[in-house]
Amino acid sequence: MTEQDWPILRAQPRTFFKTPLCTNLDELDADIAFIGMPFDQGTLGRPGARYGPDAVRDAPRAYSYTDPFGRQQEAEGFYNIEAGDELLRGVTMADCGNITTIPSNVHRNFDKLTEAVEKVVARGSFPVVVGGDHAITYPVVRGLSSFEPLNIVHFDAHLDYSHDYQGELYTHGSPIRRCRELDFVGHITSVGIRTARRQPYEDSQRDGSLIITTSQFRSQGPAAIAAQIPRGENLYITLDIDVMDPSQAPGTGTPEIGGLFYHEMRDCLAALVSGHNLVAFDVVEVAPPYDSSELTSQLGAALIIDILAARFPSR
């Protein structure tokens, strides 16, 4: 094709990986449905995660669902040199946009997200939610009650198991505790932990959670860590970007030194997803105001593709 043969390009809406936009969930028809949750009302420290969904949408990346010349390619996938094949070939995707959040109304915002996840599941699509601070994991999981029992694997630098913060139950320091309180949630594993307070840690142990620290992860390796995680009928992954080392993910509100690196995280995710029935996942705490060179949003986008490629083999 020469330059003269190129069609007139039309501006595309801002979507995850240039997937088609679906503005009506009642018309959703895709294997994968992306939902953005621009929310950081649960943040205890530095805000900014509300800008995470659009930053991941805009992140520099190798994968694009549509042809750059404007020709729809019907999910041809993208070539991965290490796999020697196209990943996600034949897998359809749609961007369902952002949840419109209401200032200062945490409960209504959570209800809207839960309702959206329930609709996506009812349409037979696989939900991928991009935050937003980590408080959003609770309403996402709440919308997955049809997948009973549901095990959770939680990648994070922090335990996120506090009961409350000055009486407030819904912060980014408590989503895993709130998920534990749901009747249909089974086992919870937290991976990459490198900071915790004594009481939340003891509470998590009392409730039967498996805690894997960063040091344990690094000494045993990604495959061995994935093998330790109990199997169940259904799995949910919540991935807080601050589980990664700040040298690779500086753009987050609560960075902690000594985190994981991309290739070991990718390998662990691939081993984990291949051995479990993953029904949904989220990526949270990307905070663009602190992100140098868009590195964190790019990492978030790459990890999303890695999880999806492991979950949906090319057709």
Summary of the structure (lengths in Angstrom):
residues: 315
radius of gyration: 18.7
end to end distance: 27.2
largest distance: 67.9
contacts: 1121
relative contact order: 0.17
helix: 36%
strand: 20%
